[in-house]
Each structure stands twice: as C-alpha cells, then as structure tokens.
Amino acid sequence: MEGGPTVTAMTRWERVEAALAGREVDRVPVSLWRHFPNQDQSAEALADVTLAWQNRFDFDFIKLMPPGDYATIDWGAESEYQGAPGGTRQTTRFPVVELDDWRRITPVAPDQGMNREVVEAARLVNERLGGEVPVLQTIFSPLTVAMKLSDGKVLAHLRERPDVVHAALAVITEVTRGVLTASLERGAGGIFFATQCATTDLMTVEEYREFGVRYDLPVLEAAAGSRFTLLHLHGTNIMFDELKTYPVHALNWHDRRTSPSLAEGERASGHCVVGGIDEKGIVDTTPDAAAAQARDAIAALTGRHVMVAPGCVIPVATPEATIQAVVDAVRQ
C-alpha cells in the first residue's frame, strides 16, 4: 500500500483474505468489538444488536460477542450484569467449587440451551448480511472454560489432581468442538479462538503445554473449514512463542499493553496480526489519538499482513465518535 491505494476495490471477504495472505489490499481491514450486556441472552437479541453495530460502522469483519460466560451456562453457571466497564457479566453461581465437582462436567449438546443461542446468532447475522461480511464465532479454549466454570480454582485443582481435571477438560473439548462445528455449518465464516490462560501470570509454560495446548489443538483441528481463524492471547506476559505456531490465520493480543509489538509479532509468527488499538485507553482518549494509533499500526506493517482492531474488547462507554475516528483513519 506504499504510495497510496492502487488495488481495485475489494469485497470485505477479498480484503480480509488478502490481508491474511500478506497480499496488497485496497485498504487495511478494520473492526472493533464490544459486549452488549442484557442484549446478548438470546440469538435474536444478539443478532439484532450485532447488526445494528455493523450497520453503524460498516466493519470489514464481525467478531460475534456472545456473553463471556456462555460456555458455562449449560453446565449450571448463573450470571448477571452488574455494570462492569467491559460489559462482562458477573458469575453468581459457579458449577465447580470443590475438586470433585469436576466429575459433574458431562457432555452437553451444542444445539440446546445457551450453546444453541450462540450458534443460532451466528446463523442469523450471516444470513441477514447475505454472507458478505466475515462473521467470527467466539470460541473459548477448554482451559479458559474451566477457569470460568470454577472461578479460577482449576489452577489449584490441576496441580492437586491432574487426572480429575484432564477428564473434565476432555469433555469440555468435545463440547467446544461441537459448538465450533455447528457454528461453521450454520453460517460463521470463521472463529475467534480465545485463550485467557496462556500467560505466565497464571501458570508455567510446562503446565500450559499439558493442560492448554493438549486441548487447544483438537479444537483448532475442528476449525479446518474456517476461512478466518483468529487466535486471541489474553492478558500480559503471554506465551507468544509457544502459541505462535498454532494452525490459525491471524493473531490478536494486547499489543499496546504487553510484548511483542504488532510488527515484532508478525515477524516472529509469520501470521497476519490484528490489533493496534489500546482497548482500555480508547474509552478516555481523543478521537485524534485513537486515529493516530490506527495509522501507526498500518505504518508499522506497511499496510500488509495487518488488520486494525483492539487488543481485546473495548469498554461499553467508548464514544462512537472515537470508534468512527479509527474507522475513518484506516479508510482515508
């Protein structure tokens, strides 16, 4: 893209797939995402609010934003929105409290309960957009689901009784594969695969290899038909080098808040990188400053093998003018 746009106008899918492949694009793809608390509890409501968000900003791809605890609900978790700035719901009942509770994690169906609502939302959004916009289903890694099921107690439990936790993770993995497969079959063009545990702030690299990688890879194998698999590494001190070889199309992490930088991540992984926007700071920064972050991300990669996006979900209070400034900066 140096010297200005010279490429014929692309469709959103063409633009995204060119960026993933490191080819020249007519303009860098851009998307931002946020939670929609209390509007994300049914497929219809989630589809409606997602489409309204897309119609407002005309993003190049959509990260579907089901509630962050959706994968726990069919195992008995309960939650409510209590005003968290990020729009996440607070779990009020955790299915796993004691170590033996992991034995109660038995298979649940992807076409029933909350899992069904999330899969159906992907179908509705894709259908109403005529398949023209890449829709990524949010899929949490099995160990991340275990963290959410237990309020983080899985970390102590896996050190105390690894056999019990392994058995539960095997079940979670199969259910996750089912939700992923159903999402792709019913309309999602890809997945946003999020791990919130691949950080040395929580566990050692060796522990993640045993309890994370071992279950992440079978889930990603089920995504073989995905046209756009985006890996999200959540948190600081991430295990970038361990996961950079995962079979995905692109990587996303808190690049404004932890290493590596966007350009360093692209060079180290060989993958397209997705980021550049400070997901926490965007709520308070000026539109001009947010736009400058977008331009900086594009310049760092000379417009190739990059998409502009937040390092994670943006706060619900983020001004629309700031979001629009990011989009305009990319498209200008």
SULWOTA-V762876 format. One record per residue. RES is the residue in one small letter. SS is DSSP state (alpha for helix, beta for strand, coil for the rest). OMEGA is omega in whole degrees, -180 to 180 (* if undefined). Layout:
res=RES ss=SS omega=OMEGA
res=RES ss=SS omega=OMEGA
This chain:
res=m ss=coil omega=179
res=e ss=coil omega=179
res=g ss=coil omega=177
res=g ss=coil omega=-177
res=p ss=coil omega=180
res=t ss=coil omega=-175
res=v ss=coil omega=176
res=t ss=coil omega=-179
res=a ss=coil omega=-176
res=m ss=coil omega=167
res=t ss=coil omega=180
res=r ss=alpha omega=179
res=w ss=alpha omega=179
res=e ss=alpha omega=-179
res=r ss=alpha omega=-179
res=v ss=alpha omega=-177
res=e ss=alpha omega=175
res=a ss=alpha omega=178
res=a ss=alpha omega=179
res=l ss=alpha omega=-178
res=a ss=alpha omega=-179
res=g ss=coil omega=178
res=r ss=coil omega=177
res=e ss=coil omega=180
res=v ss=coil omega=176
res=d ss=coil omega=170
res=r ss=coil omega=-176
res=v ss=coil omega=176
res=p ss=coil omega=-180
res=v ss=beta omega=174
res=s ss=coil omega=172
res=l ss=coil omega=-177
res=w ss=coil omega=179
res=r ss=beta omega=174
res=h ss=coil omega=176
res=f ss=coil omega=-175
res=p ss=coil omega=-180
res=n ss=coil omega=173
res=q ss=coil omega=-175
res=d ss=coil omega=-175
res=q ss=coil omega=176
res=s ss=coil omega=-179
res=a ss=alpha omega=-178
res=e ss=alpha omega=-178
res=a ss=alpha omega=180
res=l ss=alpha omega=178
res=a ss=alpha omega=-178
res=d ss=alpha omega=-176
res=v ss=alpha omega=176
res=t ss=alpha omega=179
res=l ss=alpha omega=177
res=a ss=alpha omega=177
res=w ss=alpha omega=180
res=q ss=alpha omega=179
res=n ss=alpha omega=-180
res=r ss=alpha omega=-171
res=f ss=alpha omega=176
res=d ss=coil omega=-178
res=f ss=coil omega=180
res=d ss=coil omega=171
res=f ss=beta omega=-177
res=i ss=beta omega=168
res=k ss=beta omega=179
res=l ss=coil omega=-174
res=m ss=coil omega=172
res=p ss=coil omega=178
res=p ss=coil omega=-175
res=g ss=coil omega=-179
res=d ss=coil omega=-171
res=y ss=alpha omega=-176
res=a ss=alpha omega=-179
res=t ss=alpha omega=-170
res=i ss=alpha omega=-177
res=d ss=coil omega=172
res=w ss=coil omega=173
res=g ss=coil omega=178
res=a ss=coil omega=176
res=e ss=beta omega=-177
res=s ss=beta omega=174
res=e ss=beta omega=177
res=y ss=coil omega=-177
res=q ss=coil omega=174
res=g ss=coil omega=179
res=a ss=coil omega=-177
res=p ss=coil omega=-180
res=g ss=coil omega=-180
res=g ss=coil omega=179
res=t ss=coil omega=179
res=r ss=coil omega=179
res=q ss=beta omega=177
res=t ss=beta omega=-180
res=t ss=beta omega=175
res=r ss=beta omega=178
res=f ss=coil omega=179
res=p ss=coil omega=-178
res=v ss=coil omega=177
res=v ss=coil omega=178
res=e ss=coil omega=-178
res=l ss=alpha omega=-178
res=d ss=alpha omega=179
res=d ss=alpha omega=178
res=w ss=alpha omega=-180
res=r ss=alpha omega=179
res=r ss=alpha omega=178
res=i ss=coil omega=-179
res=t ss=coil omega=-174
res=p ss=coil omega=171
res=v ss=coil omega=-172
res=a ss=coil omega=177
res=p ss=coil omega=-178
res=d ss=coil omega=177
res=q ss=coil omega=173
res=g ss=alpha omega=-177
res=m ss=alpha omega=177
res=n ss=alpha omega=179
res=r ss=alpha omega=-179
res=e ss=alpha omega=-178
res=v ss=alpha omega=178
res=v ss=alpha omega=-179
res=e ss=alpha omega=178
res=a ss=alpha omega=178
res=a ss=alpha omega=179
res=r ss=alpha omega=-177
res=l ss=alpha omega=-179
res=v ss=alpha omega=-180
res=n ss=alpha omega=-178
res=e ss=alpha omega=-177
res=r ss=alpha omega=176
res=l ss=coil omega=177
res=g ss=coil omega=179
res=g ss=coil omega=-174
res=e ss=coil omega=-178
res=v ss=coil omega=176
res=p ss=beta omega=178
res=v ss=beta omega=-179
res=l ss=beta omega=174
res=q ss=beta omega=177
res=t ss=beta omega=-180
res=i ss=beta omega=179
res=f ss=beta omega=178
res=s ss=coil omega=-180
res=p ss=alpha omega=180
res=l ss=alpha omega=176
res=t ss=alpha omega=176
res=v ss=alpha omega=179
res=a ss=alpha omega=175
res=m ss=alpha omega=-178
res=k ss=alpha omega=178
res=l ss=alpha omega=-169
res=s ss=alpha omega=-176
res=d ss=coil omega=177
res=g ss=coil omega=-177
res=k ss=coil omega=179
res=v ss=alpha omega=-179
res=l ss=alpha omega=177
res=a ss=alpha omega=-177
res=h ss=alpha omega=-178
res=l ss=alpha omega=176
res=r ss=alpha omega=-179
res=e ss=alpha omega=-178
res=r ss=coil omega=-177
res=p ss=alpha omega=-178
res=d ss=alpha omega=-180
res=v ss=alpha omega=-180
res=v ss=alpha omega=177
res=h ss=alpha omega=-179
res=a ss=alpha omega=179
res=a ss=alpha omega=180
res=l ss=alpha omega=177
res=a ss=alpha omega=178
res=v ss=alpha omega=180
res=i ss=alpha omega=-180
res=t ss=alpha omega=-179
res=e ss=alpha omega=178
res=v ss=alpha omega=179
res=t ss=alpha omega=176
res=r ss=alpha omega=-180
res=g ss=alpha omega=179
res=v ss=alpha omega=179
res=l ss=alpha omega=-179
res=t ss=alpha omega=180
res=a ss=alpha omega=180
res=s ss=alpha omega=179
res=l ss=alpha omega=-179
res=e ss=alpha omega=-173
res=r ss=coil omega=170
res=g ss=coil omega=179
res=a ss=coil omega=178
res=g ss=coil omega=-179
res=g ss=beta omega=-179
res=i ss=beta omega=170
res=f ss=beta omega=-175
res=f ss=beta omega=-173
res=a ss=beta omega=169
res=t ss=beta omega=179
res=q ss=coil omega=-174
res=c ss=coil omega=-176
res=a ss=coil omega=-180
res=t ss=beta omega=179
res=t ss=coil omega=172
res=d ss=coil omega=-177
res=l ss=coil omega=-173
res=m ss=coil omega=179
res=t ss=coil omega=177
res=v ss=alpha omega=180
res=e ss=alpha omega=179
res=e ss=alpha omega=-180
res=y ss=alpha omega=177
res=r ss=alpha omega=-177
res=e ss=alpha omega=-173
res=f ss=alpha omega=179
res=g ss=alpha omega=-177
res=v ss=alpha omega=-177
res=r ss=alpha omega=-178
res=y ss=alpha omega=175
res=d ss=alpha omega=-173
res=l ss=alpha omega=176
res=p ss=alpha omega=176
res=v ss=alpha omega=-180
res=l ss=alpha omega=175
res=e ss=alpha omega=179
res=a ss=coil omega=180
res=a ss=coil omega=-177
res=a ss=coil omega=-180
res=g ss=coil omega=-180
res=s ss=coil omega=177
res=r ss=coil omega=-177
res=f ss=beta omega=177
res=t ss=beta omega=-177
res=l ss=beta omega=179
res=l ss=beta omega=176
res=h ss=beta omega=176
res=l ss=beta omega=-171
res=h ss=coil omega=173
res=g ss=coil omega=177
res=t ss=coil omega=-180
res=n ss=coil omega=-175
res=i ss=beta omega=180
res=m ss=coil omega=-174
res=f ss=alpha omega=-176
res=d ss=alpha omega=179
res=e ss=alpha omega=-173
res=l ss=alpha omega=-176
res=k ss=coil omega=179
res=t ss=coil omega=178
res=y ss=coil omega=180
res=p ss=coil omega=-179
res=v ss=coil omega=179
res=h ss=coil omega=-174
res=a ss=beta omega=-178
res=l ss=beta omega=178
res=n ss=beta omega=178
res=w ss=beta omega=-178
res=h ss=coil omega=-169
res=d ss=coil omega=177
res=r ss=coil omega=-174
res=r ss=coil omega=179
res=t ss=coil omega=179
res=s ss=coil omega=2
res=p ss=coil omega=172
res=s ss=coil omega=-180
res=l ss=alpha omega=-179
res=a ss=alpha omega=178
res=e ss=alpha omega=179
res=g ss=alpha omega=178
res=e ss=alpha omega=-179
res=r ss=alpha omega=-176
res=a ss=alpha omega=-174
res=s ss=alpha omega=-173
res=g ss=coil omega=180
res=h ss=coil omega=167
res=c ss=beta omega=179
res=v ss=beta omega=-173
res=v ss=beta omega=-178
res=g ss=beta omega=178
res=g ss=beta omega=-178
res=i ss=beta omega=178
res=d ss=coil omega=-172
res=e ss=coil omega=179
res=k ss=coil omega=-177
res=g ss=alpha omega=-175
res=i ss=alpha omega=-177
res=v ss=alpha omega=-176
res=d ss=coil omega=-177
res=t ss=coil omega=178
res=t ss=coil omega=175
res=p ss=alpha omega=180
res=d ss=alpha omega=-180
res=a ss=alpha omega=178
res=a ss=alpha omega=178
res=a ss=alpha omega=179
res=a ss=alpha omega=176
res=q ss=alpha omega=179
res=a ss=alpha omega=-180
res=r ss=alpha omega=179
res=d ss=alpha omega=179
res=a ss=alpha omega=180
res=i ss=alpha omega=-179
res=a ss=alpha omega=-178
res=a ss=alpha omega=180
res=l ss=coil omega=-176
res=t ss=coil omega=173
res=g ss=coil omega=-179
res=r ss=coil omega=177
res=h ss=coil omega=-178
res=v ss=beta omega=169
res=m ss=beta omega=180
res=v ss=beta omega=-177
res=a ss=beta omega=175
res=p ss=beta omega=177
res=g ss=coil omega=177
res=c ss=coil omega=-178
res=v ss=coil omega=179
res=i ss=beta omega=-180
res=p ss=coil omega=-179
res=v ss=coil omega=-178
res=a ss=coil omega=-180
res=t ss=coil omega=-179
res=p ss=coil omega=179
res=e ss=alpha omega=179
res=a ss=alpha omega=179
res=t ss=alpha omega=177
res=i ss=alpha omega=-180
res=q ss=alpha omega=179
res=a ss=alpha omega=177
res=v ss=alpha omega=-179
res=v ss=alpha omega=-179
res=d ss=alpha omega=-179
res=a ss=alpha omega=179
res=v ss=alpha omega=-173
res=r ss=alpha omega=177
res=q ss=coil omega=*
